Structure formats: C-alpha cells, structure tokens
Amino acid sequence: MTPGRHRTRRGPDGAGADRRAGERGFAVAMAVAACLVFSYLALDVIARGRATLLTVEAERVRARLSAAADAGVILALQGLGSDDLRQRWPLAGPAHHLMFGGTALTVTVEDERGKIALNQAPEAEIKQLLAAAGLEGETLDAVTDAVLDWRDSDDQPRRPGTEEKGYRADRLPVVPRNGPFRTLDELGDVRGMSANLVERLRPALSVSFLDPGRFDPRTAAPLARAAKSALDGPGAERPPAALDGRGPALDTEIAPDLDGRRLTIRVLAEAEGGRFIRTALIEFTGLPDAPVRVISSE
C-alpha cells in the first residue's frame, strides 16, 4: 500500500446503509412529486368547479333575460290591442322603455307594411334604399348588383365578383344563395355589406312575403320612406319622423286597422350580467279565437 494513502473497506452493512439512504431520498422525491400532482389535480378540480359555476350562472342570467324579453313581447301585444285609445301603442314610433322583474326592457314595434320587401323590390327601389343609407357612386352600384345577384336564380354576375365564382376566388366564407333572402342577417354575407350598413337597413327591410303595392308610408321607417319618396318624386308626402328616427309617431285614433297586419316586435332585455334580444314576427288575424299568430321568433 502506498504510504499516506489508505482505503476504507466497506462491508455489507455500509452498502446497505447507502442503499437505504438512496431509497429514502427517492421516497422523499416521490412524495414531493405526489404532493405536486395532487395539488395540481386539486387546483384543476377547483378550476373546473368554478368554470361550471360560471356556466350555470351564465345560463341562469340568460334564462332570466329571455323570459323577460318574452314578457316584453306580451306587453307589446297588450299595448297594441288595448281598447283604451289613450293607452294603445301606435304601429310605429319611439321605443317603449319598461321594467319587468328588475329587468330593463326596450321595446320597439315595426309595421311590416312600412318596410321595403327585400325579396320582391325592384332594382330601382333597392338602389334608392342603399342611397338613402349613405352609399353613392361606384360603391352604390356595386352593392346594389351584389344584393340582386344574391337573390336571383342564375349564376351570371352583373359585375365581376358578385356571383359564386367571385366569392370563391376571394375565399369568402359563403357564396350567393341564388334565391330569396331567408333572414336580414344574411345581408351581412353579401359582398360590400358591412355590419353597420346592415343595422342601418334593418328597420327598413322585410323578408316576410309582402305585396309591394301595400306599402304604408304612415308607418314606414325613415329609410324606406326616403327610398319610396325618391321614386315617387319630390312632391311625395312625407309624414313627420319620430324623435328616435325609427318611424312616424302616429295618432292612435287614426292608426290603421290591425287585422291582417304583420308586425315585428323587438325587445332588448338588459340587467346586470348581460343582455338578450328577442325578435318576434306576428300577425293579427282578426279571428276571435286566435287573434294573434306568431310567424317566427328568434
């Protein structure tokens, strides 16, 4: 053995001690890891629980707002059919602001005869409506063509890009229906239409089947009246617009008969935590057993 150097011989007990120490170290590491895993799982369960509670609360708020909006439709029907002329709601005019069960309701009534029939209106009427909404020049012509190409039955573009081939070339998410518009929201898919433009047009347009000859300027939305007046000439009668700009405020004593009328009742329900919009298209039938028919509700 080299002087100054020595080796400690490890017997069986020494090796066992090292092994036991290593095992204890591994066990501690595993325990720590297990604690971390269980902590993560606990946090995940808590997070999932919170998410579930939030979902339940959101559904509860939505259900409450939806019920309040439905009540707003009923209140509108009662107002429209009131026997007291002083309390009767006109077929058009300013919005009604009500409260129901702590929920604020904004209720508007739109006479479908005071609107332009989107699926039946001739080109000149569509163009005048878009012009009244603020479009002009090349943009006016292009959007008019796009609207007409959407609803016609052929695939021949009035200008490049307004039929299916053009939509696909530009990778737009939809293509023209080549048929009647089913909803006013569908207008937002037409080339050149913006969300703001659709909202401006909404009170003046209807996709309900309408006889264009039965347009009633007394209950018309301002844009619809402007479009019709432009076609009828500068001397056309223009009833005064309501203060909120949605339509004329009619005297209930000279309001048109309800029988056969189709009305859109739009209710905005608002409360802390959310808002909900109910839109119902109804028709007064004139039948004593079923005076009102709900055509659609969304």
PAVO-872869 format. One record per residue (C-alpha): residue in one letter; x, y, z. Coordinates in steps of 0.02 Angstrom, whole numbers, plus 50000, padded with zeros to 5 digits. Example, Ala and Ser with C-alpha at 12.3 -4.5 7.8 and 13.67 -1.06 7.14 Angstrom:
BEGIN
A506154977550390 S506844994750357 
This chain:
BEGIN
M500005000050000 T500665017049958 P501165026750113 G499995040950157 R498535033150065 H497285021250135 R495635014050085 T494155010950197 R493404994350162 R491514994750156 G490704979650224 P488964973350192 D488194984950324 G488945000450240 A488234996050070 G486514993050147 A486575010050231 D486955018650067 R485545009149982 R484315013450119 A484835031750111 G484575031649923 E482885023649943 R482405036650072 G482945050449952 F481925042849811 A480425041049925 V480535059249976 A480655064449795 M479155053749752 A478185060949898 V478575078549841 A478075074049664 A476465066149726 C476065081749826 L476335092249671 V475225080649568 F473845080649697 S473995099549714 Y473825101249525 L472335089549522 A471525098949665 L471775115549575 D471105107849415 V469545101649506 I469315118749585 A469545127249416 R468315115349335 G467095118449475 R467245137149455 A467015135549267 T465465125049296 L464775137749418 L465115151749295 T464245141949158 V462745138649269 E462665156849319 A462785162549138 E461365150749090 R460335156949236 V460565175149182 R460165170849002 A458585161649053 R458015176349158 L458345188849018 S457495177548890 A455945176148999 A455915194949024 A456075197748836 D454615185948805 A453615195748932 G454055211448834 V453255203848678 I451675200148775 L451625217748848 A451805224748672 L450345214248609 Q449295220348754 G449765238248715 L449395236448531 G447695228648562 S447145239948704 D445325245748697 D445845262048778 L446415273248636 R447425283548759 Q448435268248808 R448535259648638 W450255258148562 P450475265148385 L451105253648248 A452695263748236 G453565276948338 P454785279048481 A455385264248582 H454455259648742 H455515258248899 L454815246249028 M455355236649183 F454925218349213 G455535209049367 G457025220449387 T457495218949203 A457515234349091 L456575231848927 T456695242248769 V455255237548655 T455035243448476 V453625239548355 E453885239448167 D452475238048041 E453005226347901 R451955236547779 G453085251247819 K454585241947751 I455315237547583 A455125219347530 L456925213747510 N456495198747401 Q455215207247289 A455815225247275 P456385230447100 E458165236047066 A457745254647072 E456985252847245 I458465243147314 K459655256047243 Q458665270647316 L458645262247486 L460535259747485 A460755277847430 A459655283547575 A460785273447689 G462285283547630 L463045273847484 E463495282847325 G464445281547162 E465335265347118 T465035258147292 L463165260647274 D463135252047105 A464225237647164 V463225233747321 T461585235147226 D462215222347099 A462835211047239 V461135211147325 L460225207247164 D461445193447115 W461225185547287 R459345183747270 D459165179847084 S459115161747024 D460525162246897 D462415161946915 Q462755175846790 P463655190346878 R463065208046849 R464865213046877 P466455203246916 G466435195347088 T464575195947129 E464195177547096 E464865161247166 K466465160847062 G466985177947126 Y466595173747308 R467615157747298 A469065166447210 D469165178847354 R468955164747482 L467415172347557 P466575161147687 V464915159847593 V464265160747416 P462675169047349 R461095159347385 N460375161947210 G458695162647296 P457695173647414 F458485180247573 R457915169947721 T458425182247856 L459005200147865 D460605194047947 E461025185747782 L461285203047709 G462915203547807 D463615189847693 V463335199947534 R464905207047455 G465145225147504 M463955224647653 S464615229847823 A463845226147993 N463465244648017 L462595245747849 V461525230547888 E460985238248054 R460505254447966 L459475244947839 R458655232647960 P457165243548014 A456755247447831 L456795229847759 S455755214147774 V455985196247714 S454175192247757 F453155189647599 L452435206647561 D451375214147425 P452445228947368 G450855238347324 R450285238247506 F451695249447569 D451035261047704 P452035277247718 R451135281647881 T452055267847973 A453635267447868 A455405267947933 P456325283847877 L457485274847755 A456035265547674 R455055281747660 A456545290647585 A456785277047454 K454945276847406 S454855295847402 A456355296747286 L455465285147165 D453785293947182 G454535311247154 P454965326347259 G453145330347294 A452795313947381 E452015315247553 R453255312747694 P452495310147867 P453495317648011 A454815305948080 A454785300448261 L456075307848377 D457105291848381 G457175291148191 R456365273948176 G454705279348102 P453235291248113 A452335293248277 L450515290348230 D449005296448324 T448185280848395 E446465287348347 I446905286748162 A448045271548173 P447715258348039 D446655243148075 L447665228848148 D446785214648055 G447955206747930 R449445216847990 R451135209048015 L452215217348145 T453975214648207 I454135216448395 R455925218548452 V456345217648637 L458035221448714 A458135214648892 E459565221348998 A460105217849177 E461715216649273 G462665202449195 G462025202849017 R460795207348881 F459625197548769 I458655202048611 R457015193848562 T456315197248388 A454565191048350 L453615192448187 I451755191648224 E450145193748127 F448465200048188 T447215187948112 G445565195948155 L444955179048220 P444145179848393 D444825162848448 A446615166048390 P446845184748363 V448745183748351 R449835171748253 V451695170348287 I452575168248120 S454355167548186 S455315171048346 E457185171748373 
